[in-house]
Amino acid sequence: MNTNIDLESAIAALDQYGYDKKHSSDLEQARNKAQMLKYVDSLDFSLRRLLILQEAVNELVEKEKKQLAQKENIQTYKTKIINLSRQFNLSYDEVVQIMKQQESS
């Protein structure tokens, strides 16, 4: 009987933890601007620290944008190579090899 009560208490605690996790002002749970603002406001940062945070976030955003643009450019380049391979009835590797030869000439 005692283990039953312990098990029920453990399950209740886990349920409460899940509920608290869903409704917390934790940054991991923030999915929109209002939730992000609530979390940042809860940090109670001074203006100086908020400006540093803003600068750090701006740098991360620029880095992510650059990586996304790079991925898109690579995908476009790969698509062009695939289209060339189809056009000239060559394999992808053959087209790349020809491009390397052209580059070194």
Buried (B, 14 or more C-beta within 10 A) or exposed (E): EEEEEEEEEEEEEEEEEEEEEEEEBEEEEBEEEEBBEEBBEEEEEEEEEEEEEEEEEEEEEEEEEEEEEEEEEEEEEEEEBEEBBEEEEBEEEEBBEEEEEEEEE
